[in-house]
């Protein structure tokens, strides 16, 4: 089987648009649909026809172009069962543990409530690809709008259990701010300091910070590291539970 091709581009102000293309079958999936114009321009530049939209959650900056893409391409919109009522144009609903086929490959659905109540991620095990949208960012995680810190902590643990080599595509270019914040709660982490310096240089050049990997996030992302003794000492929370530490980190990031 030929490798999948991935095109990444900016939409809106800081959303990542991602197209996933199979040169063998011709299928092309848009991961969410943040903005019609950039998605179509990127597809046409590559000569691709969008056949699917993989919707992760209902927020407007992820579904705005659903109906326009369906009108133009007749594409199938797949999305979270628990948010189906508010996903424009949804054709197929999926939930935690479901699996469907795209480009002759299995796509597994991982439900990750926290940012929204029904947020899902798409995992392609044969290609070691995870599309995490607004659950897991490089050095960050999504704000808690509809579920609790405990829910999000459990969701992040699902993603952290994937193989370290898993390549992660996420929903927003927040990485520089995330890096600066991470250093305030995990200042002794040499791997994080080195990564933060690299991110500063990348953003000065105008380079994207996507993708990342599960292994790299486990080493440097404080939202996955609530059990780390150094972070707990920095926060003064040595005796707290992991979800309590996570909640404090999320609270601090909200006002950073």
C-alpha positions as CSV (number, residue, x, y, z in Angstrom):
1,X,0.0,0.0,0.0
2,X,1.3,3.5,-0.9
3,X,1.9,5.9,2.0
4,X,-0.7,8.5,2.7
5,X,0.1,12.1,1.7
6,X,-0.6,14.9,4.1
7,X,-1.0,18.6,3.3
8,X,-1.0,21.1,6.2
9,X,-2.0,24.8,5.9
10,X,-3.4,27.6,8.0
11,X,-7.1,28.5,8.2
12,X,-8.7,31.5,9.9
13,X,-6.1,33.0,12.3
14,X,-4.5,29.9,13.9
15,X,-6.4,26.8,12.9
16,X,-4.5,24.1,11.1
17,X,-6.2,22.7,8.0
18,X,-5.1,19.1,7.2
19,X,-5.8,17.1,4.1
20,X,-5.1,13.3,4.1
21,X,-4.8,11.8,0.7
22,X,-4.3,8.3,-0.6
23,X,-2.6,8.2,-4.0
24,X,-3.8,4.6,-4.6
25,X,-7.5,5.1,-4.1
26,X,-7.8,8.8,-4.8
27,X,-9.6,9.4,-1.5
28,X,-9.0,12.6,0.4
29,X,-10.1,13.5,3.9
30,X,-10.3,17.0,5.3
31,X,-9.6,16.8,9.1
32,X,-12.4,19.1,10.2
33,X,-13.5,22.0,8.0
34,X,-12.4,25.3,9.5
35,X,-12.5,27.4,6.4
36,X,-13.7,26.7,2.9
37,X,-11.3,28.8,0.8
38,X,-8.0,27.5,2.1
39,X,-9.2,23.9,2.1
40,X,-10.3,24.1,-1.5
41,X,-7.2,25.9,-2.6
42,X,-4.9,23.3,-1.0
43,X,-6.9,20.5,-2.5
44,X,-6.8,22.0,-6.0
45,X,-3.1,22.8,-5.7
46,X,-2.5,19.1,-5.3
47,X,-5.2,18.0,-7.7
48,X,-7.1,16.2,-5.0
49,X,-10.9,15.8,-4.7
50,X,-12.2,15.8,-1.1
51,X,-14.2,12.6,-0.5
52,X,-14.5,12.8,3.3
53,X,-14.6,15.2,6.2
54,X,-13.5,13.8,9.6
55,X,-15.2,16.0,12.1
56,X,-13.8,15.9,15.6
57,X,-16.2,18.2,17.5
58,X,-18.9,20.8,17.0
59,X,-17.2,24.1,17.5
60,X,-17.7,26.6,14.6
61,X,-14.0,26.9,13.8
62,X,-14.0,23.2,13.0
63,X,-17.3,22.7,11.1
64,X,-17.8,26.1,9.4
65,X,-17.1,24.7,5.9
66,X,-18.9,21.4,6.2
67,X,-21.9,22.3,4.1
68,X,-19.9,24.2,1.5
69,X,-17.5,21.3,1.1
70,X,-20.4,18.9,0.7
71,X,-22.1,21.1,-1.9
72,X,-18.9,21.3,-3.9
73,X,-17.6,17.7,-3.6
74,X,-20.5,15.6,-2.4
75,X,-18.1,14.4,0.3
76,X,-19.2,12.2,3.3
77,X,-19.1,13.9,6.6
78,X,-18.2,11.7,9.6
79,X,-18.5,12.9,13.1
80,X,-19.1,12.2,16.8
81,X,-22.3,10.4,17.7
82,X,-22.6,12.4,20.9
83,X,-22.6,15.7,19.0
84,X,-24.5,14.6,15.9
85,X,-27.3,17.1,16.4
86,X,-24.9,20.1,16.1
87,X,-22.6,18.8,13.3
88,X,-23.7,20.4,10.0
89,X,-24.3,17.9,7.2
90,X,-23.3,14.9,9.1
91,X,-23.7,11.6,7.3
92,X,-22.2,9.0,9.5
93,X,-21.9,9.0,13.3
94,X,-19.1,7.2,15.2
95,X,-18.2,6.8,18.8
96,X,-15.5,5.4,21.1
97,X,-14.1,2.1,19.8
98,X,-15.7,2.3,16.4
99,X,-13.7,1.5,13.4
100,X,-14.3,2.3,9.7
101,X,-12.2,2.1,6.5
102,X,-10.6,4.9,4.7
103,X,-8.1,4.3,1.8
104,X,-8.1,0.6,2.5
105,X,-7.0,1.3,6.1
106,X,-8.7,1.0,9.4
107,X,-9.5,4.2,11.2
108,X,-10.2,3.9,14.9
109,X,-12.3,6.4,16.9
110,X,-11.2,7.5,20.3
111,X,-13.7,9.5,22.3
112,X,-11.9,12.2,24.3
113,X,-14.4,14.3,26.2
114,X,-13.1,17.5,27.9
115,X,-12.9,20.3,25.4
116,X,-16.4,19.4,24.4
117,X,-18.7,16.6,25.7
118,X,-18.4,14.4,22.6
119,X,-15.0,15.3,21.1
120,X,-13.4,12.4,19.2
121,X,-9.9,11.7,17.7
122,X,-9.1,9.6,14.7
123,X,-6.3,7.1,14.9
124,X,-4.8,5.2,11.9
125,X,-2.8,2.4,13.4
126,X,-1.2,1.2,10.2
127,X,0.2,4.6,9.5
128,X,0.8,5.6,13.2
129,X,-1.2,8.8,12.7
130,X,-3.4,10.5,15.2
131,X,-5.6,13.5,14.5
132,X,-6.2,15.0,17.9
133,X,-7.8,18.4,17.0
134,X,-8.4,20.3,20.3
135,X,-7.8,17.5,22.8
136,X,-4.0,17.3,22.6
137,X,-1.8,20.1,21.3
138,X,2.0,20.3,21.0
139,X,2.8,21.1,24.7
140,X,-0.8,21.7,25.5
141,X,-4.4,20.5,25.6
142,X,-7.8,22.1,24.9
143,X,-9.6,24.3,27.3
144,X,-12.4,22.7,29.3
145,X,-15.6,24.0,28.0
146,X,-18.1,21.2,28.5
147,X,-16.5,18.5,30.7
148,X,-14.4,18.3,33.8
149,X,-10.7,18.2,34.4
150,X,-11.0,14.6,35.4
151,X,-12.7,13.8,32.1
152,X,-10.0,15.5,30.2
153,X,-7.3,13.8,32.2
154,X,-8.8,10.4,31.4
155,X,-9.0,11.4,27.7
156,X,-5.4,12.4,27.6
157,X,-4.4,9.2,29.2
158,X,-6.1,7.3,26.3
159,X,-3.9,9.2,23.8
160,X,-0.8,8.8,25.9
161,X,-1.3,5.0,25.8
162,X,-0.7,5.0,22.1
163,X,2.7,4.0,20.8
164,X,5.4,6.7,21.3
165,X,6.1,6.8,17.6
166,X,2.5,7.9,16.8
167,X,2.6,11.1,14.8
168,X,0.1,13.7,16.1
169,X,-1.6,16.4,14.1
170,X,-3.5,18.9,16.2
171,X,-6.0,21.7,15.6
172,X,-4.2,25.0,16.4
173,X,-0.8,26.8,16.2
174,X,-0.6,27.5,19.9
175,X,2.8,25.9,20.5
176,X,4.9,29.0,21.3
177,X,2.5,30.1,24.0
178,X,2.3,26.6,25.2
179,X,6.1,26.2,25.4
180,X,6.4,29.4,27.4
181,X,3.8,28.3,29.8
182,X,5.2,24.8,30.2
183,X,8.5,26.2,31.4
184,X,6.7,27.9,34.3
185,X,5.5,24.6,35.7
186,X,8.3,22.3,34.6
187,X,11.4,24.5,34.6
188,X,13.9,21.7,35.4
189,X,13.0,19.7,32.4
190,X,16.1,19.9,30.1
191,X,14.2,18.2,27.2
192,X,11.5,20.8,27.5
193,X,14.0,23.7,27.6
194,X,15.7,22.5,24.5
195,X,12.4,22.0,22.7
196,X,11.2,25.5,23.7
197,X,14.3,27.1,22.2
198,X,13.7,25.2,18.9
199,X,10.0,26.4,18.9
200,X,11.1,30.0,19.4
201,X,13.3,29.7,16.3
202,X,10.7,27.9,14.3
203,X,8.1,30.6,14.9
204,X,10.6,33.4,14.2
205,X,11.1,31.7,10.7
206,X,7.3,31.4,10.3
207,X,7.6,27.6,10.3
208,X,4.7,25.4,11.6
209,X,5.2,23.3,14.8
210,X,3.1,20.5,13.5
211,X,3.2,17.5,13.8
212,X,4.5,16.1,17.1
213,X,4.7,12.6,18.5
214,X,3.2,10.9,21.5
215,X,6.6,10.1,22.8
216,X,7.8,13.8,22.6
217,X,4.6,15.0,24.3
218,X,5.1,12.5,27.2
219,X,8.6,13.9,27.7
220,X,7.7,17.6,27.6
221,X,4.0,18.3,27.7
222,X,3.0,19.2,31.3
223,X,-0.6,18.2,30.7
224,X,0.6,14.6,30.3
225,X,3.0,14.8,33.2
226,X,0.9,15.4,36.3
227,X,2.6,12.5,38.1
228,X,6.1,14.0,37.6
229,X,7.8,14.8,41.0
230,X,9.4,18.0,39.8
231,X,6.2,19.4,38.5
232,X,4.4,18.5,41.7
233,X,7.2,20.2,43.8
234,X,6.9,23.3,41.6
235,X,3.2,23.5,42.2
236,X,3.4,22.5,45.9
237,X,1.1,19.6,45.2
238,X,3.3,16.6,46.2
239,X,0.3,14.8,47.9
240,X,-2.3,15.5,45.3
241,X,-3.9,13.1,42.8
242,X,-2.9,13.2,39.2
243,X,-6.2,14.7,38.1
244,X,-5.9,17.4,40.8
245,X,-2.5,18.3,39.5
246,X,-3.7,18.4,36.0
247,X,-6.6,20.6,37.0
248,X,-4.2,23.1,38.6
249,X,-2.0,23.2,35.5
250,X,-5.1,23.8,33.3
251,X,-6.3,26.5,35.6
252,X,-2.9,28.3,35.4
253,X,-2.8,28.0,31.7
254,X,-6.2,29.6,31.4
255,X,-4.9,32.8,33.0
256,X,-1.4,32.7,31.5
